[in-house]
Amino acid sequence: MFTRVVEIETTAGKGRDLRSTMNEKVLPILKKQPGFVDEIMLVGSTDPDRILTLTFWQTEADAERYNREHFLAVSEILKPLYERAPNVTTYNVDTSTTHKIAATIAA
């Protein structure tokens, strides 16, 4: 499994709007993508305008396809709500109790 972590700092006071837009407009797009597994949104406990989204994908290729084919359009939907372009980092998922994943450890 593979994950994309997107860090967004919204325009002051727009955190709630961004979260609503993510749930109403972006999540439906994600759910239609091949290999999409789940999305988790984290909101800063002391700064509700700082948001992290984690999207989980079956494979790195699935995440890359989404990035190539849809991320620009998703960014345009959210653009009025953030200060600067989102920061995207990617990771291989090593362990997840929710998705029952454990890394294979070489002996």
MDAnalysis code that builds the backbone (N, CA, C; Angstrom):
import MDAnalysis as mda
import numpy as np

u = mda.Universe.empty(321, n_residues=107, atom_resindex=np.repeat(np.arange(107), 3), trajectory=True)
u.add_TopologyAttr("name", ["N", "CA", "C"] * 107)
u.add_TopologyAttr("resid", np.arange(1, 108))
u.add_TopologyAttr("resname", ["MET", "PHE", "THR", "ARG", "VAL", "VAL", "GLU", "ILE", "GLU", "THR", "THR", "ALA", "GLY", "LYS", "GLY", "ARG", "ASP", "LEU", "ARG", "SER", "THR", "MET", "ASN", "GLU", "LYS", "VAL", "LEU", "PRO", "ILE", "LEU", "LYS", "LYS", "GLN", "PRO", "GLY", "PHE", "VAL", "ASP", "GLU", "ILE", "MET", "LEU", "VAL", "GLY", "SER", "THR", "ASP", "PRO", "ASP", "ARG", "ILE", "LEU", "THR", "LEU", "THR", "PHE", "TRP", "GLN", "THR", "GLU", "ALA", "ASP", "ALA", "GLU", "ARG", "TYR", "ASN", "ARG", "GLU", "HIS", "PHE", "LEU", "ALA", "VAL", "SER", "GLU", "ILE", "LEU", "LYS", "PRO", "LEU", "TYR", "GLU", "ARG", "ALA", "PRO", "ASN", "VAL", "THR", "THR", "TYR", "ASN", "VAL", "ASP", "THR", "SER", "THR", "THR", "HIS", "LYS", "ILE", "ALA", "ALA", "THR", "ILE", "ALA", "ALA"])
u.atoms.positions = np.array([
    [0.848, -1.169, 0.000],
    [0.000, 0.000, 0.000],
    [0.897, 1.237, 0.000],
    [0.355, 2.309, -0.506],
    [1.105, 3.543, -0.718],
    [0.254, 4.713, -0.230],
    [0.898, 5.763, 0.261],
    [0.129, 6.928, 0.702],
    [0.719, 8.226, 0.178],
    [-0.168, 9.166, -0.078],
    [0.205, 10.542, -0.426],
    [-0.209, 11.402, 0.755],
    [0.707, 12.219, 1.244],
    [0.418, 13.137, 2.333],
    [0.445, 14.541, 1.735],
    [-0.669, 15.239, 1.862],
    [-0.788, 16.584, 1.303],
    [-0.976, 17.549, 2.472],
    [-0.037, 18.475, 2.587],
    [-0.091, 19.488, 3.647],
    [-0.600, 20.787, 3.038],
    [-1.653, 21.331, 3.653],
    [-2.276, 22.548, 3.149],
    [-2.386, 23.554, 4.279],
    [-1.954, 24.776, 4.014],
    [-2.194, 25.882, 4.928],
    [-3.204, 26.787, 4.248],
    [-4.391, 26.858, 4.828],
    [-5.449, 27.615, 4.185],
    [-5.275, 29.111, 4.414],
    [-5.971, 29.878, 3.613],
    [-6.091, 31.308, 3.852],
    [-6.726, 31.460, 5.234],
    [-6.325, 32.460, 5.994],
    [-6.823, 32.647, 7.361],
    [-8.341, 32.514, 7.437],
    [-8.774, 31.635, 8.315],
    [-10.204, 31.439, 8.536],
    [-10.909, 30.562, 7.529],
    [-10.181, 29.967, 6.582],
    [-10.818, 29.166, 5.524],
    [-10.704, 27.654, 5.747],
    [-10.189, 27.252, 6.907],
    [-10.031, 25.821, 7.181],
    [-11.332, 25.046, 7.074],
    [-12.373, 25.572, 7.674],
    [-13.674, 24.891, 7.635],
    [-14.185, 24.786, 6.193],
    [-14.013, 25.850, 5.415],
    [-14.444, 25.824, 4.011],
    [-13.670, 24.779, 3.221],
    [-12.370, 24.704, 3.472],
    [-11.560, 23.720, 2.754],
    [-12.001, 22.307, 3.121],
    [-12.238, 22.071, 4.397],
    [-12.679, 20.731, 4.815],
    [-14.002, 20.366, 4.165],
    [-14.936, 21.305, 4.113],
    [-16.228, 21.045, 3.467],
    [-16.046, 20.748, 1.986],
    [-15.209, 21.529, 1.327],
    [-14.968, 21.325, -0.105],
    [-14.308, 19.972, -0.344],
    [-13.374, 19.601, 0.525],
    [-12.737, 18.279, 0.401],
    [-13.799, 17.181, 0.474],
    [-14.672, 17.270, 1.458],
    [-15.680, 16.226, 1.650],
    [-16.731, 16.210, 0.545],
    [-17.124, 17.382, 0.069],
    [-18.214, 17.457, -0.904],
    [-17.767, 17.313, -2.356],
    [-16.551, 17.795, -2.677],
    [-16.127, 17.801, -4.075],
    [-14.933, 16.907, -4.371],
    [-13.986, 16.849, -3.461],
    [-12.757, 16.097, -3.734],
    [-12.918, 14.617, -3.416],
    [-13.501, 14.294, -2.281],
    [-13.649, 12.888, -1.909],
    [-14.418, 12.080, -2.963],
    [-15.493, 12.611, -3.557],
    [-16.150, 11.850, -4.627],
    [-15.220, 11.549, -5.813],
    [-14.321, 12.479, -6.132],
    [-13.349, 12.238, -7.208],
    [-12.399, 11.119, -6.799],
    [-11.892, 11.202, -5.569],
    [-10.964, 10.171, -5.082],
    [-11.595, 8.787, -5.109],
    [-12.826, 8.700, -4.647],
    [-13.504, 7.396, -4.563],
    [-13.664, 6.718, -5.911],
    [-13.646, 7.480, -6.991],
    [-13.792, 6.920, -8.334],
    [-12.464, 6.435, -8.921],
    [-11.350, 6.727, -8.256],
    [-10.038, 6.408, -8.817],
    [-9.655, 4.952, -8.587],
    [-9.119, 4.296, -9.616],
    [-8.653, 2.924, -9.445],
    [-7.558, 2.874, -8.374],
    [-7.682, 1.940, -7.463],
    [-6.668, 1.732, -6.441],
    [-6.832, 2.595, -5.204],
    [-7.805, 3.512, -5.203],
    [-8.020, 4.334, -4.008],
    [-8.559, 3.460, -2.890],
    [-7.994, 3.620, -1.685],
    [-8.398, 2.816, -0.534],
    [-9.110, 3.655, 0.519],
    [-8.519, 4.781, 0.905],
    [-9.058, 5.544, 2.028],
    [-8.448, 6.940, 2.039],
    [-9.098, 7.836, 2.768],
    [-8.574, 9.176, 2.979],
    [-8.772, 9.524, 4.441],
    [-7.753, 10.127, 5.036],
    [-7.833, 10.626, 6.406],
    [-7.460, 12.095, 6.361],
    [-8.263, 12.926, 7.008],
    [-7.959, 14.351, 7.070],
    [-7.649, 14.703, 8.522],
    [-6.517, 15.364, 8.717],
    [-6.104, 15.805, 10.043],
    [-6.131, 17.324, 10.077],
    [-6.681, 17.881, 11.160],
    [-6.788, 19.327, 11.321],
    [-5.958, 19.721, 12.534],
    [-5.133, 20.738, 12.372],
    [-4.288, 21.186, 13.470],
    [-5.090, 21.490, 14.723],
    [-4.661, 20.959, 15.864],
    [-5.408, 21.177, 17.109],
    [-5.291, 22.616, 17.601],
    [-4.202, 23.285, 17.285],
    [-4.051, 24.688, 17.689],
    [-4.182, 25.636, 16.496],
    [-4.194, 25.089, 15.303],
    [-4.306, 25.909, 14.091],
    [-5.228, 25.203, 13.106],
    [-6.537, 25.490, 13.166],
    [-7.485, 24.790, 12.294],
    [-7.344, 25.143, 10.811],
    [-6.440, 26.070, 10.483],
    [-6.182, 26.396, 9.083],
    [-5.013, 25.582, 8.530],
    [-4.468, 24.688, 9.319],
    [-3.396, 23.787, 8.881],
    [-3.987, 22.383, 8.794],
    [-3.959, 21.829, 7.594],
    [-4.633, 20.557, 7.323],
    [-3.684, 19.597, 6.619],
    [-3.726, 18.344, 7.049],
    [-3.004, 17.271, 6.373],
    [-4.031, 16.272, 5.876],
    [-3.881, 15.853, 4.639],
    [-4.709, 14.756, 4.154],
    [-3.793, 13.602, 3.787],
    [-4.203, 12.435, 4.162],
    [-3.486, 11.220, 3.812],
    [-4.411, 10.402, 2.935],
    [-3.977, 10.112, 1.718],
    [-4.766, 9.226, 0.865],
    [-3.984, 7.936, 0.713],
    [-4.703, 6.842, 0.794],
    [-4.103, 5.518, 0.715],
    [-4.497, 4.864, -0.601],
    [-3.507, 4.229, -1.229],
    [-3.661, 3.638, -2.556],
    [-3.137, 2.210, -2.537],
    [-3.726, 1.370, -3.363],
    [-3.259, -0.013, -3.449],
    [-1.793, -0.067, -3.870],
    [-1.438, 0.741, -4.863],
    [-0.062, 0.710, -5.372],
    [0.447, 2.131, -5.610],
    [1.738, 2.255, -5.721],
    [2.348, 3.535, -6.059],
    [1.883, 3.990, -7.444],
    [1.731, 3.040, -8.360],
    [1.272, 3.374, -9.711],
    [-0.129, 3.990, -9.681],
    [-1.011, 3.489, -8.805],
    [-2.356, 4.066, -8.680],
    [-2.271, 5.520, -8.209],
    [-1.434, 5.780, -7.210],
    [-1.271, 7.134, -6.686],
    [-0.666, 8.056, -7.740],
    [0.293, 7.552, -8.484],
    [0.917, 8.361, -9.536],
    [-0.069, 8.676, -10.653],
    [-0.927, 7.725, -10.996],
    [-1.947, 7.960, -12.018],
    [-2.887, 9.072, -11.563],
    [-3.344, 8.996, -10.308],
    [-4.195, 10.060, -9.765],
    [-3.464, 11.407, -9.827],
    [-2.196, 11.418, -9.431],
    [-1.419, 12.655, -9.430],
    [-1.339, 13.255, -10.836],
    [-1.078, 12.418, -11.830],
    [-0.964, 12.869, -13.222],
    [-2.296, 13.330, -13.802],
    [-3.344, 12.579, -13.529],
    [-4.607, 12.791, -14.228],
    [-5.613, 13.681, -13.498],
    [-5.498, 13.806, -12.168],
    [-6.551, 14.509, -11.435],
    [-6.086, 15.533, -10.408],
    [-4.842, 15.439, -9.948],
    [-4.427, 16.322, -8.849],
    [-4.468, 17.795, -9.240],
    [-4.113, 18.121, -10.462],
    [-4.158, 19.520, -10.896],
    [-5.582, 20.065, -10.820],
    [-6.549, 19.288, -11.272],
    [-7.948, 19.725, -11.217],
    [-8.419, 19.870, -9.775],
    [-8.029, 18.948, -8.919],
    [-8.386, 19.030, -7.499],
    [-7.750, 20.270, -6.876],
    [-6.498, 20.539, -7.208],
    [-5.820, 21.729, -6.689],
    [-6.537, 23.000, -7.110],
    [-7.047, 23.021, -8.340],
    [-7.780, 24.193, -8.826],
    [-9.081, 24.392, -8.049],
    [-9.739, 23.307, -7.679],
    [-10.967, 23.398, -6.876],
    [-10.658, 24.052, -5.529],
    [-9.523, 23.683, -4.943],
    [-9.157, 24.160, -3.606],
    [-8.393, 25.482, -3.603],
    [-7.869, 25.875, -4.745],
    [-6.971, 27.030, -4.842],
    [-7.486, 28.303, -4.156],
    [-8.764, 28.646, -4.266],
    [-9.228, 29.872, -3.596],
    [-9.142, 29.804, -2.065],
    [-8.880, 28.617, -1.523],
    [-8.927, 28.429, -0.075],
    [-7.563, 28.305, 0.588],
    [-6.484, 28.242, -0.183],
    [-5.181, 28.093, 0.463],
    [-4.218, 29.207, 0.101],
    [-3.226, 29.373, 0.977],
    [-2.224, 30.435, 0.842],
    [-1.218, 30.148, -0.262],
    [-0.692, 28.935, -0.285],
    [0.312, 28.539, -1.271],
    [0.043, 27.097, -1.694],
    [0.680, 26.701, -2.755],
    [0.456, 25.354, -3.294],
    [0.670, 24.301, -2.204],
    [-0.167, 23.272, -2.186],
    [-0.008, 22.205, -1.199],
    [1.356, 21.526, -1.341],
    [1.869, 21.062, -0.217],
    [3.103, 20.296, -0.199],
    [2.736, 18.812, -0.200],
    [3.227, 18.077, -1.183],
    [2.891, 16.664, -1.314],
    [4.133, 15.817, -1.073],
    [4.006, 14.830, -0.197],
    [5.058, 13.836, 0.006],
    [4.420, 12.460, -0.104],
    [5.224, 11.483, -0.446],
    [4.691, 10.131, -0.628],
    [5.471, 9.143, 0.228],
    [4.788, 8.069, 0.597],
    [5.363, 7.056, 1.476],
    [4.822, 5.677, 1.114],
    [5.632, 4.672, 1.344],
    [5.141, 3.308, 1.356],
    [4.555, 3.069, 2.736],
    [3.406, 2.427, 2.813],
    [2.804, 2.127, 4.111],
    [3.503, 0.901, 4.664],
    [4.063, 1.048, 5.847],
    [4.798, -0.035, 6.489],
    [3.869, -0.877, 7.351],
    [3.023, -0.215, 8.131],
    [2.134, -0.911, 9.052],
    [0.824, -0.148, 9.165],
    [-0.272, -0.865, 9.204],
    [-1.574, -0.257, 9.444],
    [-2.462, -1.279, 10.118],
    [-2.965, -0.950, 11.301],
    [-3.899, -1.867, 11.953],
    [-5.267, -1.786, 11.292],
    [-5.633, -0.615, 10.805],
    [-6.928, -0.446, 10.143],
    [-7.005, -1.274, 8.869],
    [-5.941, -1.229, 8.073],
    [-5.936, -1.940, 6.804],
    [-5.249, -3.289, 6.889],
    [-4.897, -3.686, 8.112],
    [-4.280, -4.984, 8.383],
    [-3.049, -5.213, 7.511],
    [-2.149, -4.238, 7.563],
    [-0.911, -4.298, 6.797],
    [0.248, -4.407, 7.762],
    [1.180, -5.259, 7.449],
    [2.436, -5.312, 8.200],
    [3.552, -5.479, 7.189],
    [4.612, -4.765, 7.398],
    [5.755, -4.838, 6.477],
    [6.359, -6.234, 6.550],
    [6.790, -6.711, 5.400],
    [7.484, -7.976, 5.358],
    [8.928, -7.706, 5.759],
    [9.364, -8.395, 6.799],
    [10.716, -8.181, 7.315],
    [11.614, -9.287, 6.767],
    [12.657, -8.864, 6.062],
    [13.622, -9.832, 5.518],
    [14.466, -10.382, 6.665],
    [14.690, -11.664, 6.618],
    [15.501, -12.306, 7.664],
    [16.970, -12.105, 7.430],
])
